[in-house]
Amino acid sequence: MDIIFLHGLTVECVIGVWQWERRIKQRIEIDLDLAADIAHAARNDHLEDTVNYKAIAKRVISHVGESEYRLVETLAESIAKILIAEFAIPWCRVKINKGRAVSGARSVGVVIEREITRKHNA
């Protein structure tokens, strides 16, 4: 499996459970790891043969910026669903860093991994 990654994507959004968090935008950092078969693209050197990470970045930034989730877990899940459904990514790892959300911690957040689930007919 080849992996295309997009790390350090920063977005401001409404995220959090506390009242004060619901009134402001906070900066979060997102890391994405995306499974892809890049062998064909490597041979042909054509963008259309690989994952367009600029398009993915634009879609994720738009989604996150417009979102108002309470939990980073829910936000991460929504990003994974977009990657799988809209970009046909077979597997992804989504990491969201909420920064200094906990006193004394340098960073805090979640990491999830999701993959396409196939339904088998019996």
Secondary structure by P-SEA (a helix, b strand, c coil): cbbbbbccbbbbbbccccaaaaabbbbbbbbbbbbbcaaaaaaccccccccaaaaaaaaaaaaaaacccccaaaaaaaaaaaaaaccccccbbbbbbccccccccccccbbbbbcbbbbbcc
